[in-house]
């Protein structure tokens, strides 16, 4: 298993939302740098912190087909808070 780092995406290929009722359009995640916690050095190496931001299936498909990058999508979202009620910022 490779480590998860900033500007990667997690596409579980599920059809239901990741909210507790499964009704949200949010079906996957992007990884972005944590802005409030800096990298730390440990005896075992450096640790960089990331945040997980919820994204829609349309957004994940655009990432998978390389129509957009995680960085571009993150800019379009303009937030690092997952809003389960939001619409996709990508039109299919």
N, CA, C and O of each residue as an XYZ file, in Angstrom:
368
protein
N       0.842     -1.169      0.000
C       0.000      0.000      0.000
C       0.892      1.240      0.000
O       1.803      1.361      0.819
N       0.624      2.143     -0.913
C       1.459      3.339     -0.939
C       0.876      4.415     -0.024
O      -0.337      4.479      0.177
N       1.752      5.259      0.526
C       1.255      6.283      1.454
C       0.366      7.306      0.748
O       0.520      7.567     -0.445
N      -0.546      7.866      1.494
C      -1.420      8.914      0.973
C      -0.721     10.239      1.222
O      -0.228     10.489      2.321
N      -0.679     11.078      0.214
C      -0.050     12.384      0.376
C      -0.908     13.452     -0.271
O      -1.895     13.155     -0.944
N      -0.523     14.691     -0.058
C      -1.293     15.816     -0.583
C      -1.423     15.730     -2.096
O      -0.518     15.270     -2.793
N      -2.555     16.178     -2.578
C      -2.900     16.269     -3.990
C      -3.056     14.908     -4.671
O      -2.784     14.750     -5.861
N      -3.501     13.938     -3.879
C      -3.965     12.656     -4.399
C      -5.471     12.591     -4.177
O      -6.038     13.416     -3.461
N      -6.109     11.614     -4.791
C      -7.539     11.433     -4.548
C      -7.839      9.990     -4.197
O      -7.097      9.076     -4.555
N      -8.941      9.804     -3.492
C      -9.384      8.479     -3.071
C     -10.752      8.251     -3.702
O     -11.726      8.926     -3.369
N     -10.808      7.287     -4.620
C     -12.017      7.012     -5.396
C     -12.488      5.598     -5.064
O     -12.057      4.644     -5.712
N     -13.364      5.442     -4.067
C     -13.800      4.106     -3.669
C     -14.807      3.465     -4.627
O     -15.193      2.312     -4.432
N     -15.232      4.195     -5.652
C     -16.169      3.691     -6.665
C     -17.492      3.233     -6.063
O     -18.061      2.223     -6.476
N     -17.960      3.974     -5.102
C     -19.257      3.656     -4.519
C     -20.317      4.568     -5.113
O     -20.014      5.662     -5.589
N     -21.544      4.117     -5.082
C     -22.648      4.886     -5.649
C     -23.392      5.715     -4.612
O     -24.104      6.657     -4.960
N     -23.232      5.375     -3.365
C     -23.934      6.084     -2.290
C     -23.028      7.135     -1.687
O     -21.804      7.006     -1.718
N     -23.630      8.173     -1.141
C     -22.875      9.216     -0.469
C     -22.153      8.700      0.760
O     -22.530      7.675      1.328
N     -21.117      9.411      1.166
C     -20.350      8.965      2.323
C     -20.935      9.480      3.646
O     -20.378      9.225      4.714
N     -22.053     10.199      3.572
C     -22.720     10.642      4.794
C     -23.409      9.453      5.460
O     -23.556      8.394      4.850
N     -23.824      9.627      6.697
C     -24.385      8.493      7.452
C     -25.662      7.930      6.839
O     -25.967      6.757      7.052
N     -26.414      8.722      6.088
C     -27.632      8.229      5.444
C     -27.394      7.782      4.007
O     -28.298      7.243      3.368
N     -26.195      7.998      3.497
C     -25.865      7.578      2.138
C     -26.575      8.366      1.056
O     -26.724      7.871     -0.061
N     -27.018      9.578      1.355
C     -27.796     10.356      0.392
C     -27.028     11.511     -0.232
O     -27.525     12.147     -1.162
N     -25.852     11.788      0.251
C     -25.059     12.911     -0.243
C     -24.483     12.615     -1.623
O     -24.339     11.453     -2.005
N     -24.159     13.651     -2.356
C     -23.453     13.496     -3.622
C     -21.958     13.303     -3.422
O     -21.229     13.067     -4.385
N     -21.498     13.400     -2.191
C     -20.076     13.237     -1.875
C     -19.773     11.744     -1.791
O     -20.300     11.040     -0.930
N     -18.913     11.269     -2.700
C     -18.638      9.832     -2.778
C     -17.162      9.479     -2.656
O     -16.814      8.298     -2.638
N     -16.303     10.463     -2.575
C     -14.868     10.201     -2.472
C     -14.169     11.374     -1.818
O     -14.809     12.281     -1.288
N     -12.842     11.344     -1.864
C     -12.055     12.337     -1.141
C     -10.853     12.801     -1.958
O     -10.303     12.052     -2.765
N     -10.461     14.053     -1.728
C      -9.162     14.516     -2.192
C      -8.316     14.809     -0.964
O      -8.843     15.125      0.102
N      -7.017     14.704     -1.116
C      -6.077     14.957     -0.037
C      -5.390     16.291     -0.314
O      -4.814     16.494     -1.383
N      -5.456     17.189      0.652
C      -4.831     18.503      0.506
C      -3.948     18.767      1.716
O      -4.163     18.184      2.779
N      -2.952     19.643      1.566
C      -2.062     19.916      2.703
C      -2.829     20.548      3.862
O      -3.685     21.408      3.653
N      -2.526     20.129      5.049
C      -3.076     20.750      6.255
C      -2.429     22.120      6.402
O      -1.204     22.231      6.440
N      -3.238     23.150      6.483
C      -2.697     24.513      6.524
C      -2.317     24.959      7.928
O      -1.508     25.875      8.075
N      -2.873     24.344      8.957
C      -2.647     24.821     10.320
C      -1.553     24.064     11.068
O      -1.023     24.565     12.060
N      -1.214     22.879     10.609
C      -0.199     22.079     11.292
C       0.987     21.893     10.353
O       0.848     21.332      9.266
N       2.136     22.359     10.775
C       3.341     22.255      9.960
C       3.933     20.852     10.009
O       3.624     20.058     10.897
N       4.775     20.571      9.052
C       5.518     19.315      9.019
C       6.336     19.199     10.296
O       6.873     20.188     10.795
N       6.428     17.969     10.823
C       7.242     17.753     12.013
C       8.307     16.707     11.718
O       8.147     15.867     10.833
N       9.375     16.774     12.461
C      10.460     15.812     12.346
C      10.392     14.875     13.538
O      10.279     15.316     14.682
N      10.461     13.586     13.264
C      10.435     12.583     14.329
C      11.675     11.709     14.196
O      12.367     11.786     13.181
N      11.972     10.893     15.177
C      13.116      9.978     15.052
C      12.966      9.014     13.871
O      13.953      8.438     13.414
N      11.727      8.835     13.373
C      11.474      7.903     12.276
C      11.319      8.598     10.933
O      11.037      7.948      9.927
N      11.500      9.911     10.908
C      11.378     10.662      9.662
C      10.411     11.828      9.812
O       9.844     12.053     10.881
N      10.236     12.560      8.728
C       9.340     13.714      8.741
C       7.899     13.278      8.522
O       7.630     12.290      7.839
N       6.973     14.033      9.115
C       5.545     13.765      8.964
C       4.884     15.025      8.419
O       4.989     16.101      9.008
N       4.204     14.875      7.292
C       3.422     15.963      6.718
C       1.954     15.636      6.927
O       1.517     14.518      6.652
N       1.202     16.597      7.406
C      -0.206     16.380      7.689
C      -1.053     16.776      6.493
O      -0.747     17.741      5.793
N      -2.124     16.019      6.265
C      -3.041     16.305      5.164
C      -4.462     16.390      5.704
O      -4.759     15.937      6.810
N      -5.322     16.980      4.897
C      -6.753     17.007      5.183
C      -7.451     16.219      4.092
O      -6.976     16.158      2.958
N      -8.567     15.622      4.432
C      -9.398     14.932      3.456
C     -10.635     15.782      3.201
O     -11.340     16.160      4.138
N     -10.897     16.082      1.934
C     -12.032     16.913      1.542
C     -12.946     16.082      0.648
O     -12.486     15.463     -0.311
N     -14.230     16.068      0.961
C     -15.190     15.279      0.192
C     -15.456     15.849     -1.186
O     -15.577     17.062     -1.356
N     -15.547     14.954     -2.181
C     -15.828     15.341     -3.561
C     -16.878     14.420     -4.170
O     -17.126     13.323     -3.668
N     -17.488     14.875     -5.250
C     -18.566     14.129     -5.906
C     -18.026     13.135     -6.928
O     -16.850     13.170     -7.291
N     -18.897     12.263     -7.377
C     -18.520     11.292     -8.405
C     -18.104     12.000     -9.699
O     -17.143     11.581    -10.345
N     -18.808     13.057    -10.081
C     -18.436     13.817    -11.289
C     -17.026     14.367    -11.169
O     -16.249     14.331    -12.123
N     -16.704     14.876     -9.989
C     -15.365     15.427     -9.762
C     -14.317     14.325     -9.789
O     -13.234     14.502    -10.349
N     -14.641     13.184     -9.182
C     -13.710     12.056     -9.203
C     -13.484     11.542    -10.619
O     -12.357     11.219    -10.993
N     -14.553     11.468    -11.406
C     -14.404     11.030    -12.796
C     -13.532     11.989    -13.590
O     -12.731     11.556    -14.418
N     -13.679     13.295    -13.345
C     -12.844     14.289    -14.027
C     -11.379     14.132    -13.616
O     -10.482     14.292    -14.444
N     -11.137     13.824    -12.353
C      -9.764     13.578    -11.901
C      -9.191     12.320    -12.557
O      -8.061     12.316    -13.047
N      -9.990     11.264    -12.555
C      -9.529      9.986    -13.123
C      -9.199     10.116    -14.609
O      -8.227      9.530    -15.087
N     -10.003     10.878    -15.331
C      -9.767     11.045    -16.772
C      -8.801     12.192    -17.071
O      -8.571     12.534    -18.231
N      -8.240     12.780    -16.016
C      -7.233     13.841    -16.134
C      -7.753     15.105    -16.801
O      -6.988     15.850    -17.414
N      -9.065     15.347    -16.681
C      -9.649     16.596    -17.178
C      -9.348     17.749    -16.224
O      -9.434     18.920    -16.595
N      -8.999     17.398    -15.002
C      -8.689     18.387    -13.972
C      -7.695     17.752    -13.001
O      -7.654     16.530    -12.859
N      -6.906     18.571    -12.344
C      -5.987     18.073    -11.315
C      -6.604     18.292     -9.940
O      -7.550     19.065     -9.788
N      -6.068     17.616     -8.957
C      -6.552     17.801     -7.586
C      -6.354     19.260     -7.162
O      -7.213     19.841     -6.499
N      -5.228     19.840     -7.545
C      -4.958     21.240     -7.205
C      -6.020     22.157     -7.802
O      -6.528     23.044     -7.116
N      -6.358     21.951     -9.069
C      -7.385     22.774     -9.722
C      -8.756     22.571     -9.082
O      -9.496     23.530     -8.867
N      -9.085     21.328     -8.781
C     -10.367     21.039     -8.146
C     -10.440     21.709     -6.772
O     -11.462     22.297     -6.418
N      -9.379     21.620     -6.018
C      -9.332     22.236     -4.697
C      -9.551     23.752     -4.797
O     -10.261     24.336     -3.978
N      -8.946     24.371     -5.789
C      -9.156     25.813     -6.010
C     -10.621     26.107     -6.345
O     -11.192     27.080     -5.851
N     -11.221     25.269     -7.179
C     -12.634     25.474     -7.555
C     -13.560     25.302     -6.352
O     -14.553     26.018     -6.219
N     -13.235     24.359     -5.486
C     -14.057     24.143     -4.299
C     -13.984     25.349     -3.364
O     -14.962     25.704     -2.706
N     -12.821     25.962     -3.320
C     -12.615     27.176     -2.533
C     -12.895     26.966     -1.041
O     -13.264     27.906     -0.336
N     -12.720     25.747     -0.572
C     -12.919     25.436      0.839
C     -12.301     24.084      1.146
O     -12.218     23.215      0.278
N     -11.875     23.917      2.370
C     -11.397     22.595      2.782
C     -12.377     21.937      3.748
O     -12.042     20.984      4.451
N     -13.593     22.468      3.761
C     -14.660     21.892      4.581
C     -15.623     21.133      3.672
O     -16.116     21.684      2.687
N     -15.887     19.891      3.995
C     -16.808     19.081      3.197
C     -18.244     19.494      3.472
O     -18.709     19.459      4.612
N     -18.939     19.886      2.414
C     -20.359     20.239      2.500
C     -21.139     19.124      1.807
O     -21.110     19.006      0.582
N     -21.829     18.318      2.588
C     -22.550     17.178      2.036
C     -23.707     17.579      1.136
O     -24.219     16.747      0.387
N     -24.123     18.822      1.193
C     -25.275     19.278      0.406
C     -24.879     19.988     -0.888
O     -25.749     20.352     -1.679
N     -23.600     20.187     -1.110
C     -23.196     20.968     -2.283
C     -23.332     20.178     -3.585
O     -23.325     18.947     -3.596
N     -23.453     20.923     -4.667
C     -23.457     20.330     -6.000
C     -22.028     20.236     -6.513
O     -21.119     20.871     -5.979
N     -21.846     19.452     -7.537
C     -20.526     19.319     -8.142
C     -20.102     20.637     -8.777
O     -20.927     21.395     -9.288
N     -18.799     20.891     -8.735
C     -18.257     22.067     -9.422
C     -17.842     21.722    -10.858
O     -17.335     22.573    -11.588
N     -18.064     20.466    -11.247
C     -17.752     19.974    -12.593
C     -19.063     19.640    -13.284
O     -19.908     18.943    -12.721
N     -19.233     20.135    -14.504
C     -20.425     19.743    -15.264
C     -20.028     18.640    -16.225
O     -19.036     18.757    -16.944
N     -20.806     17.572    -16.234
C     -20.488     16.420    -17.111
C     -21.144     16.568    -18.456
O     -20.991     15.702    -19.317
